């Protein structure tokens, strides 16, 4: 496994804690009627986005899903601008016009959360093709869910990435359910990585609740993509604490499943692993816990005090005007 | 009643070695197809019942779906944990039930888990994993015939199988776990993707066997001192500069020179004390246990491993005894008419 420094470990913990805190707060705010639109929460899957993005720079790209908050935070999108976006406020990442499912920040290589299930695959191929043609060594990571794995767009994207040997890493976040439909009901193969052979790319399955498993696999796949050896399909098996969307009654979760989730909590596992190895002082982790709460408090206060977009801005940033040569 | 137990691991053949080496994805639909052929082979020689471990993928249900056989097929009534515990529990149950043979579909890790509880139940291992020493790449139809011959008593298991060796791991004098082929120390700090694949991280290996033609860590031993399943000895390798080197296929598509600072043949029932270190202990190629310098870790080589069936010897014995022809064949055919 790629060596991992104590600074990187602290970064990982900070990102995971920020994601958890952001999602916990978003759930409360939504329940209180503070947030317009839908929110789909990522808590439980923190190790996937963080373990992957730990290998990326701002120059690399990711495409995301409707459950995109975790990807944004792992890619270091500012949580203030994210929260303001959820509130539909003017300083939001998309000026308050996108909401939870359309947060984007190209300066951070975050090409956008995506309300279309399976919409990220073709986008990832586009940015990867650009990187390949320009020879920039940039890598694009395409996060998608087990539900999106059944969409035609993802099959087309993985086929195209393979035939053109594009620098894409496809990361299937298999949380066991497409909305409320179990994988066994919607997938001809329950292990999505099994399909890699048909796409002619390496495929592997990792425990998506173990940050070190994700980190190791993603590191190798990203290095491979940078070397020009083409795409990889990583299936990270995990779970989500919350429903498909906030308001989902979660009738498909059993008490036994919920107990199992607690035992596999990625943040608790990370803490135990690094403390057992004495890789970072516990006090540093506790400081990060405190800072994460403060950062989200600050983000909420910022969002609440920010103005709504003005009606005259309704059509700005909707169409792009290209300069003629 | 003649019966056979089947354990098929839905998780085998999917780890990081698809990415860092050139291993193939062993997809579960292929395992279903293998399982079907196995069941057909068992049925063809008159086995009356097959008991299959349930799993998260539903390999057993899918294999039985649409298959019309005389043999009864059922799943073991057990909860699925979707990890190694399923194999351990299923193997124990099948041993208690007194099935005539246990067939596994998986890699060395699957067989290691089965060996914890299967006792001396004849074990016929089909490879659907990555680095495989215990299981063989064999056609499941034929494996089914062989397992069926043992289960029906047409061939005496004693004559075509042998008790294998195993490596018993003790931490601070307490028994901790077993491996069937190799115990390795790696400098990795975490279980992470489980597989031991980076040769530069391996520090020390203890092998129960090192046969030419094998792949994985045991191939390092086989390159310098081959040791067979029946040999009453094993091998202890210290990895690092200062001695010779062995060119070894440590994973499919990954052939590298491994520097060796020491090699030693170890006798059966002796113990090897591992060098203290910070790292991971890997059992049959999978990182399992965190190691700390203050621990005393020892590995004992014994002949307490599972009873491994020699499939070809079984079929040869059956042919010698005329099982596939004449009156005995008629007996099997009568079973179909019933």
Interface residues (C-beta under 8 A of the other chain):
Chain A: X1 X184 X188 X189 X190 X191 X193 X194 X195 X196 X197 X202 X203 X204 X205 X206 X210 X212 X213 X215 X216 X217 X220 X221 X224 X232 X273 X276 X277 X279
Chain B: X10 X11 X14 X15 X16 X18 X19 X20 X24 X25 X27 X28 X29 X56 X57 X58 X188 X189 X190 X191 X192 X193 X194 X198 X278 X290
